[in-house]
Amino acid sequence: MLRSAGHQRPAGAVDPRVAELRTAVSRLRRELAGHPAEFPDRGIAEDELAALDAMAVGGTPEIPRLRRSLLLVAGAIGSVSALAPRLRDVRNAVDLFGEPPRPGGPAARSAPDQPARGGGGDRGGA
């Protein structure tokens, strides 16, 4: 798998992470379409799966947007145990893109408008 920025793919080559994401999303969409039970957030799951597929088709997607869509899909269908294996496949495919920058990481610590973190102050109490 190509993860480092120094590796170049030949023109026209598909990023294997994108291929994995598209496959996982396609499988979950197919199982969701065939699932007989109606549930309140089914439309949300379908919309976000379509958004995930569109992001994958567009090239290397933005990690925060991928994770947001995954969270919405998981919230929408998380209680449908029959779909859990395919949802896990989508999560694993999203994880291939890596982690988004975390709040409080190096970039956040250098921001001047962030209050200092840590302890040391009197918090009252005994």
C-alpha positions in Angstrom: 0.0 0.0 0.0 1.3 3.5 -0.8 1.2 5.7 2.2 4.2 8.0 2.0 4.2 11.2 0.0 7.4 10.2 -1.7 5.7 7.4 -3.7 4.2 8.3 -7.0 1.5 6.2 -8.7 1.6 5.9 -12.5 -0.9 8.1 -14.3 -4.3 6.5 -14.4 -3.5 4.2 -11.4 -6.2 4.0 -8.8 -5.2 4.7 -5.1 -5.8 1.3 -3.4 -7.4 3.1 -0.4 -9.9 4.7 -2.8 -10.7 1.3 -4.4 -11.2 -0.3 -1.0 -13.5 2.6 0.1 -15.6 2.3 -3.0 -15.9 -1.5 -2.7 -16.9 -1.2 1.0 -19.4 1.5 0.4 -20.9 -0.3 -2.6 -21.4 -3.5 -0.5 -23.0 -1.6 2.3 -25.3 0.3 -0.1 -26.3 -3.0 -1.7 -27.1 -4.7 1.7 -28.9 -1.6 2.9 -31.1 -1.6 -0.2 -31.9 -5.2 0.3 -32.7 -4.9 4.0 -36.4 -5.3 4.5 -36.9 -3.3 7.7 -37.6 0.4 7.5 -36.0 2.6 10.2 -36.2 6.3 10.7 -32.7 7.3 9.6 -32.4 5.1 6.5 -32.5 8.1 4.2 -29.6 9.7 6.1 -27.5 6.5 5.7 -28.3 6.3 2.0 -27.4 10.0 1.5 -24.1 9.7 3.4 -23.1 6.5 1.6 -23.7 8.3 -1.7 -21.5 11.2 -0.4 -18.8 8.7 0.6 -18.8 7.2 -2.9 -18.8 10.6 -4.5 -15.7 11.6 -2.4 -13.9 8.4 -3.4 -14.7 9.0 -7.1 -13.3 12.5 -6.8 -9.8 11.3 -5.8 -8.2 11.5 -2.4 -11.0 12.6 -0.1 -10.7 14.9 2.9 -10.3 12.8 6.1 -12.5 15.0 8.3 -15.3 14.8 5.8 -14.9 11.0 5.4 -15.1 10.6 9.2 -18.1 12.8 9.5 -20.0 10.8 6.9 -18.9 7.6 8.6 -20.2 8.9 11.9 -23.6 9.8 10.3 -23.9 6.4 8.7 -23.0 4.6 11.9 -25.5 6.6 13.8 -28.2 6.0 11.2 -27.8 2.2 10.9 -25.8 1.3 14.0 -28.7 -0.5 15.6 -29.3 -2.8 12.6 -27.0 -5.7 13.5 -27.4 -7.3 10.1 -25.5 -4.4 8.6 -22.7 -4.3 11.2 -20.2 -6.4 9.2 -20.5 -4.1 6.1 -20.4 -1.0 8.3 -17.2 -2.3 9.9 -15.8 -2.7 6.3 -16.5 0.9 5.5 -14.9 2.0 8.8 -11.8 0.0 8.0 -11.7 1.5 4.6 -12.0 5.1 6.0 -9.2 4.2 8.5 -6.8 3.5 5.6 -6.7 7.3 4.9 -5.2 7.9 8.3 -6.2 10.1 11.2 -7.2 13.7 10.9 -5.3 16.3 12.9 -6.4 16.1 16.6 -7.5 19.1 18.5 -4.7 20.0 20.9 -2.1 18.8 18.5 1.0 20.8 17.5 -1.0 23.1 15.2 -3.6 23.9 17.9 -1.0 24.5 20.6 0.7 27.2 18.5 -2.6 29.1 18.0 -2.4 32.4 19.9 -6.1 32.5 20.8 -6.0 29.1 22.6 -6.0 29.3 26.4 -3.1 27.6 28.1 -3.9 24.1 29.3 -2.7 22.3 32.3 -3.2 22.5 36.0 -1.5 24.2 38.8 -4.2 26.7 39.7 -6.3 26.6 42.9 -9.5 24.8 42.1 -11.1 25.2 45.4 -11.9 22.2 47.5 -9.9 20.5 50.2 
